[in-house]
């Protein structure tokens, strides 16, 4: 039997009038803004990376010479190595402590007021500005002050030129990890709270203890959030490590604490080699995307097993 004309369904892929209006009001403006703010600057940066330019005079096309000079530069090699070391230890410290604190604040029986106070305490570093954080920790790691603290606890570590000068990368890792725990802890707390209590109750009835519940219920359930934390730390750190390094050590002593973001910044605003800085920024973007993709694929494969 033939269907009546009024009962014919619209063809797939075609938008009705209401959907077109929705697209024009909410989708198209956001896409155009994203294109203008995010995509076009990246394209412009790639184009500028093939030029010799100080930011003011006429651009001179130099091809891949900027990239060749960067790859040969030992300071850039040091910056890449420092970034990788900082990110690696930040991943370990932040993920471990964020998971530990989130589990303690959700699975350990504490009063509501105690939980709120501890959440606020752990989140304080995310409220403070980078300048305040760097000034506080620079004062803390002052040679005489920190040495006196170590002597008080009978710890036989010493520093001849100052702790920040002798151990710049280690101190930056410590401070950067301290700053990043709170925000990721909140994400994991939300994920744990979304796990049904019936699952834990059934596990207790079956005789599962707290540690068995942790490794068989809690951690597998929040694995997608842990993956997000790992990728977020990686992608954000490579770009913003300089925000802490610049006021803390300015890449010193010498270039021992140089990172890629600071390398780009100094190339553009100290040496006024904007084309060279754009080439370094493009390499930073490629390294960041590559590492984030590797981490994401590695965790996804483990989730699929």
Backbone torsions as a table, in degrees:
resi	resn	phi	psi	omega
1	UNK	NA	142.7	179.5
2	UNK	-79.3	140.2	176.4
3	UNK	-78.2	148.5	176.1
4	UNK	-69.7	151.0	-176.9
5	UNK	-61.4	-32.3	-177.8
6	UNK	-73.1	-16.1	-177.1
7	UNK	-99.0	3.0	-179.7
8	UNK	-68.5	132.5	179.1
9	UNK	-82.5	148.4	178.0
10	UNK	-67.0	148.9	-178.8
11	UNK	-66.1	145.8	179.0
12	UNK	-67.3	143.6	178.7
13	UNK	94.1	-15.8	179.0
14	UNK	-93.6	138.6	-179.8
15	UNK	-96.9	137.6	175.1
16	UNK	-80.6	178.9	-176.0
17	UNK	-62.3	-41.4	-179.6
18	UNK	-63.7	-42.3	179.5
19	UNK	-66.7	-37.1	177.4
20	UNK	-64.7	-40.7	177.7
21	UNK	-63.8	-42.2	178.7
22	UNK	-61.2	-42.8	178.8
23	UNK	-61.5	-44.4	-177.3
24	UNK	-66.8	-32.4	-176.1
25	UNK	-85.4	-42.6	-170.5
26	UNK	-108.9	-33.7	-172.0
27	UNK	-90.9	-52.0	-174.0
28	UNK	-61.9	-48.5	178.7
29	UNK	-59.8	-40.4	179.8
30	UNK	-66.5	-41.3	179.1
31	UNK	-63.6	-43.0	179.1
32	UNK	-64.8	-39.2	177.7
33	UNK	-65.4	-44.0	177.9
34	UNK	-61.5	-41.4	179.3
35	UNK	-61.8	-42.5	-176.1
36	UNK	-74.4	-39.8	-174.3
37	UNK	-84.2	-35.6	-172.0
38	UNK	-108.4	-48.2	-172.1
39	UNK	-79.1	-48.1	-177.8
40	UNK	-61.4	-41.5	175.8
41	UNK	-60.7	-35.2	177.9
42	UNK	-65.2	-44.3	178.5
43	UNK	-62.2	-43.5	178.8
44	UNK	-63.1	-38.1	178.5
45	UNK	-65.8	-40.2	177.5
46	UNK	-63.2	-42.4	179.1
47	UNK	-63.7	-45.0	-179.4
48	UNK	-65.8	-24.3	-178.3
49	UNK	-67.2	-16.4	178.7
50	UNK	-96.9	14.1	-177.2
51	UNK	-124.1	159.5	169.0
52	UNK	-103.0	115.6	-170.1
53	UNK	-153.2	137.0	178.7
54	UNK	-99.9	6.0	-179.8
55	UNK	95.3	-11.0	-176.6
56	UNK	-128.9	-47.1	-175.1
57	UNK	-79.5	-174.8	-179.2
58	UNK	-70.8	139.6	179.3
59	UNK	-74.4	142.5	178.1
60	UNK	-120.6	123.7	-178.0
61	UNK	-71.6	124.9	-178.5
62	UNK	-125.5	4.3	177.8
63	UNK	67.8	-134.4	-175.8
64	UNK	-91.5	12.5	-175.5
65	UNK	-63.4	-35.5	177.5
66	UNK	-60.8	-42.3	-179.7
67	UNK	-67.2	-39.9	178.8
68	UNK	-63.9	-41.4	-179.8
69	UNK	-66.9	-37.1	179.1
70	UNK	-66.4	-44.4	-178.2
71	UNK	-63.1	-31.0	179.5
72	UNK	-81.6	-14.4	-173.3
73	UNK	-78.9	119.6	-179.5
74	UNK	-66.8	-27.6	178.3
75	UNK	-66.1	-38.6	177.2
76	UNK	-65.8	-39.4	176.4
77	UNK	-60.1	-42.5	178.3
78	UNK	-64.0	-39.3	179.9
79	UNK	-65.0	-42.9	178.8
80	UNK	-63.1	-45.3	180.0
81	UNK	-62.2	-44.4	179.4
82	UNK	-62.0	-42.2	179.1
83	UNK	-61.8	-44.2	-179.3
84	UNK	-63.9	-42.9	179.1
85	UNK	-63.4	-45.6	-180.0
86	UNK	-61.5	-46.6	-178.4
87	UNK	-64.5	-42.0	-178.4
88	UNK	-59.6	-48.9	-178.0
89	UNK	-74.4	-30.1	173.4
90	UNK	-63.2	-40.9	177.6
91	UNK	-58.5	-48.5	-177.7
92	UNK	-64.3	-48.7	-174.0
93	UNK	-70.2	-48.8	-175.4
94	UNK	-66.3	-45.8	-178.2
95	UNK	-63.9	-45.3	-179.2
96	UNK	-61.6	-49.3	-176.7
97	UNK	-72.2	-37.3	178.7
98	UNK	-64.5	-42.3	177.2
99	UNK	-65.6	-43.8	-179.4
100	UNK	-62.1	-48.4	-178.5
101	UNK	-66.1	-40.0	-179.0
102	UNK	-65.8	-38.7	177.6
103	UNK	-68.4	-41.1	180.0
104	UNK	-63.1	-36.4	-177.0
105	UNK	-83.7	-6.8	180.0
106	UNK	-115.9	-38.7	-174.7
107	UNK	-96.8	-22.6	176.7
108	UNK	-84.9	136.8	-176.7
109	UNK	-77.5	101.5	177.5
110	UNK	-122.3	158.3	174.6
111	UNK	-68.4	155.1	-178.8
112	UNK	-60.3	-40.1	179.5
113	UNK	-65.1	-37.3	178.5
114	UNK	-66.6	-41.0	178.5
115	UNK	-63.8	-44.7	179.9
116	UNK	-62.2	-41.8	180.0
117	UNK	-64.5	-44.4	-179.3
118	UNK	-66.8	-38.6	176.4
119	UNK	-60.6	-45.7	179.1
120	UNK	-63.1	-41.5	-179.5
121	UNK	-62.1	-44.0	-179.5
122	UNK	-71.7	-24.5	-175.6
123	UNK	-89.7	-10.9	-177.5
124	UNK	-52.2	-44.1	-179.5
125	UNK	-57.1	-28.8	-179.8
126	UNK	-75.2	-17.1	179.6
127	UNK	-85.9	-33.3	-176.1
128	UNK	-73.6	149.8	177.0
129	UNK	-78.4	161.4	-178.4
130	UNK	-64.0	-36.3	-179.7
131	UNK	-63.3	-45.1	178.8
132	UNK	-62.0	-45.4	-179.6
133	UNK	-60.7	-45.8	-178.7
134	UNK	-65.0	-40.3	179.6
135	UNK	-66.5	-41.6	180.0
136	UNK	-63.3	-47.0	-176.9
137	UNK	-74.6	-29.3	174.4
138	UNK	-65.2	-38.2	175.9
139	UNK	-66.9	-40.5	-179.0
140	UNK	-64.1	-40.9	-178.3
141	UNK	-88.4	15.2	171.1
142	UNK	-54.0	140.7	-171.1
143	UNK	-55.3	-52.2	-175.7
144	UNK	-69.8	-41.6	-178.0
145	UNK	-64.7	-50.1	-176.4
146	UNK	-69.1	-36.5	177.2
147	UNK	-63.4	-39.0	179.0
148	UNK	-66.8	-35.4	177.0
149	UNK	-65.4	-43.0	179.5
150	UNK	-65.4	-39.7	178.1
151	UNK	-65.5	-35.8	179.5
152	UNK	-62.0	-38.2	179.1
153	UNK	-91.9	11.3	176.9
154	UNK	58.6	40.7	176.0
155	UNK	-100.8	122.6	-171.9
156	UNK	-86.9	33.9	176.7
157	UNK	-90.4	139.7	179.4
158	UNK	-133.8	162.9	178.1
159	UNK	-141.3	131.8	-175.6
160	UNK	-86.5	-40.3	-174.8
161	UNK	-106.6	1.8	-174.9
162	UNK	112.6	142.7	-174.3
163	UNK	-65.5	-37.4	-179.8
164	UNK	-68.9	-34.8	178.8
165	UNK	-73.2	-38.1	-177.1
166	UNK	-82.6	-32.7	-176.6
167	UNK	-131.4	59.1	-174.8
168	UNK	-65.2	-44.2	-177.3
169	UNK	-68.7	-41.9	-179.8
170	UNK	-62.2	-42.2	-179.8
171	UNK	-69.6	-38.4	177.9
172	UNK	-64.1	-41.1	176.7
173	UNK	-60.1	-45.2	-179.1
174	UNK	-61.7	-49.4	-177.2
175	UNK	-68.1	-42.0	179.9
176	UNK	-64.0	-38.2	177.8
177	UNK	-67.6	-41.9	177.6
178	UNK	-58.6	-37.1	-179.1
179	UNK	-71.3	-27.8	-169.9
180	UNK	-97.4	-4.6	-174.2
181	UNK	-69.3	-45.7	-169.7
182	UNK	-58.1	-49.6	-175.4
183	UNK	-65.8	-41.4	179.7
184	UNK	-72.4	-29.6	176.0
185	UNK	-62.1	-40.6	179.2
186	UNK	-62.0	-40.6	178.6
187	UNK	-61.9	-44.7	-178.6
188	UNK	-70.3	-35.1	175.8
189	UNK	-60.9	-44.1	178.0
190	UNK	-61.1	-41.7	179.6
191	UNK	-64.6	-41.9	-179.8
192	UNK	-67.0	-39.2	179.5
193	UNK	-65.8	-21.2	178.5
194	UNK	-81.8	-8.2	176.7
195	UNK	-75.7	131.5	-177.2
196	UNK	-64.5	134.1	177.3
197	UNK	-66.0	-23.1	179.6
198	UNK	-63.0	-31.2	179.2
199	UNK	-66.8	-43.7	178.2
200	UNK	-65.4	-39.7	179.3
201	UNK	-63.7	-41.9	178.0
202	UNK	-65.1	-36.8	178.5
203	UNK	-66.7	-38.9	177.8
204	UNK	-65.1	-39.0	178.2
205	UNK	-63.3	-36.4	179.3
206	UNK	-78.4	-2.6	175.7
207	UNK	95.0	11.9	179.9
208	UNK	-77.1	130.0	177.9
209	UNK	-82.7	-176.0	-176.6
210	UNK	-64.0	-41.7	-178.7
211	UNK	-69.0	-37.5	177.6
212	UNK	-66.4	-38.8	175.7
213	UNK	-64.7	-37.6	-179.9
214	UNK	-61.9	-49.0	-173.6
215	UNK	-84.1	-21.8	-178.0
216	UNK	-102.7	-18.7	-177.6
217	UNK	-119.9	-60.0	-170.9
218	UNK	-65.7	-56.2	-175.8
219	UNK	-63.4	-44.2	175.9
220	UNK	-61.6	-33.9	-177.9
221	UNK	-70.7	-32.2	-177.6
222	UNK	-101.3	12.7	179.8
223	UNK	-59.1	-41.0	176.0
224	UNK	-59.5	-38.1	178.0
225	UNK	-69.8	-35.9	176.7
226	UNK	-64.6	-39.3	176.8
227	UNK	-61.7	-42.5	177.5
228	UNK	-60.8	-42.0	180.0
229	UNK	-62.5	-43.7	179.6
230	UNK	-60.7	-47.9	-179.3
231	UNK	-67.7	-39.4	-179.5
232	UNK	-64.8	-41.9	177.2
233	UNK	-62.0	-43.3	-178.1
234	UNK	-63.3	-53.5	-174.9
235	UNK	-68.8	-37.0	-178.9
236	UNK	-76.0	-35.5	-175.5
237	UNK	-67.2	-43.7	-177.8
238	UNK	-61.6	-29.1	-178.8
239	UNK	-89.3	-33.6	-170.3
240	UNK	-114.1	9.0	174.6
241	UNK	-56.9	-32.8	-178.5
242	UNK	-64.4	-25.6	-179.8
243	UNK	-62.2	-29.5	177.2
244	UNK	-93.8	-37.1	-177.4
245	UNK	-68.4	-38.5	-175.8
246	UNK	-59.3	-54.0	178.3
247	UNK	-75.8	-19.8	-175.1
248	UNK	-82.9	-54.8	-175.1
249	UNK	-130.2	-13.8	-176.0
250	UNK	56.4	31.4	178.4
251	UNK	87.2	-5.3	-175.7
252	UNK	-92.3	-176.6	-3.6
253	UNK	-68.9	137.3	-171.6
254	UNK	67.3	-117.2	175.6
255	UNK	-124.7	22.5	-174.2
256	UNK	-64.5	-31.3	-179.4
257	UNK	-112.1	22.1	177.5
258	UNK	-66.5	136.1	175.2
259	UNK	-124.2	166.5	-172.2
260	UNK	-63.3	-41.3	179.2
261	UNK	-61.2	-41.6	178.1
262	UNK	-69.5	-33.5	176.0
263	UNK	-61.3	-43.8	177.3
264	UNK	-65.1	-44.0	-178.3
265	UNK	-61.3	-47.1	-178.3
266	UNK	-68.6	-34.9	177.8
267	UNK	-63.6	-37.0	-176.4
268	UNK	-83.7	-44.4	-168.9
269	UNK	-107.8	-6.3	173.7
270	UNK	-109.7	-47.8	178.7
271	UNK	-90.5	-11.7	-178.6
272	UNK	55.0	40.6	173.6
273	UNK	-108.0	78.6	-171.7
274	UNK	-69.2	-39.8	177.5
275	UNK	-62.4	-42.5	176.6
276	UNK	-62.9	-42.4	178.8
277	UNK	-64.0	-38.1	177.2
278	UNK	-64.4	-37.9	177.2
279	UNK	-64.1	-41.5	177.3
280	UNK	-65.0	-37.0	178.5
281	UNK	-66.4	-37.7	177.6
282	UNK	-64.9	-42.5	176.9
283	UNK	-63.8	-39.1	176.0
284	UNK	-60.5	-42.9	179.0
285	UNK	-63.4	-43.5	-179.2
286	UNK	-65.0	-42.2	178.0
287	UNK	-62.9	-43.8	-179.5
288	UNK	-62.5	-46.5	-179.4
289	UNK	-64.3	-40.9	-178.9
290	UNK	-64.3	-48.0	-179.6
291	UNK	-65.2	-40.6	178.9
292	UNK	-64.1	-38.8	178.6
293	UNK	-65.2	-42.6	179.4
294	UNK	-62.3	-46.4	179.9
295	UNK	-62.6	-44.8	-178.1
296	UNK	-63.0	-45.4	-179.6
297	UNK	-67.0	-37.7	-179.9
298	UNK	-62.7	-46.0	-178.7
299	UNK	-70.7	-37.1	179.9
300	UNK	-62.3	-39.2	179.3
301	UNK	-65.8	-36.7	177.5
302	UNK	-69.2	-33.5	177.3
303	UNK	-68.3	-33.0	-177.5
304	UNK	-76.1	-17.5	-178.1
305	UNK	-72.7	NA	NA
